[in-house]
Amino acid sequence: MPGKYYEDLEVGAVIQHRLGRTITEMDNVLFSSLTMNTQPLHLNQDFAQRESPFGQRIVNGIFTLGLAVGITVPELTEGTIVANLGYERVVHPRPMFHGDTLYVETEVLSKRESRSKPDRGIVRFRHVGRNQRGEVVLEFERTVLVWKRPENQPEHRPESLSGDQPEGQSGEQPESQ
């Protein structure tokens, strides 16, 4: 299982996710249509050229947010997450456009053991999304409930966290700051 258990996640660790994903016009139009978002900034090129300060359609920000979470799954939570508990401080400092590629970096901000479920822990991440030019296009924090390592599961140290390099219903609520 490639995801990390509670014990694998160290506060201050930074993970540079290997996957990147180029966003297509179809991705944006399909997502906007499926979510019934009729915003012409996403769907109408003529409108966007005339009325938008960007001069073209922009990618739906909720799609960008979902894609950023998805990019983190293989190296972070695949098979080890119980639930996403919340998203905070979501900002889009720059838009994404059709043809842009999203890359994501994750920092482990904090962690604590669950007070009600001894086989689980709560971890808070900070995710930063960048386009192919290295410009920050998305920043957000996410709190997750993750499994602790089962007693019969051997420890694994993924290369992105090795060495000195920094890098369902639970009823759990994130610890307030």
Secondary structure, DSSP 8 states (H G I E B T S, - for coil): --S--GGG--TT-EEEEEEEEE--HHHHHHHHHHTT---HHHH-HHHHHHH-TTSS----HHHHHHHHHHHHHHHHTTTTEEEEEEEEEEE-SS---TT-EEEEEEEEEEEEE-SS-TTEEEEEEEEEEE-TTS-EEEEEEEEEEEE---TTS-----GGG-TT-------------
